[in-house]
Amino acid sequence: MEEKILDMLADLCGDEIVRENPDIDLMEEELMDSLDWTELLVWVEEEFGAIMSPSEYTREEMNTPNKVIAQVKKRLEEQNL
């Protein structure tokens, strides 16, 4: 699952830096914008079945690849997926 999320992020960001530095701040480094976040959440739902609304999360909760992975894992556990 982690590799798939990193694949998604690398595709959205257009940069493999997300693999090299999983603590990089995606918004601060201008690798993603709000439209990219929405697209990521749609992909997560399609790929894993986890429903994640953009309004449920602050930027700080999902601003790095590691945090995105942690939030997806948490949501999968909450939804028993």
Secondary structure, DSSP 8 states (H G I E B T S, - for coil): -HHHHHHHHHHHHT-THHHH-TT--TTTTTS--HHHHHHHHHHHHHHH-----GGG--GGGSSSHHHHHHHHHHHHHHTT-
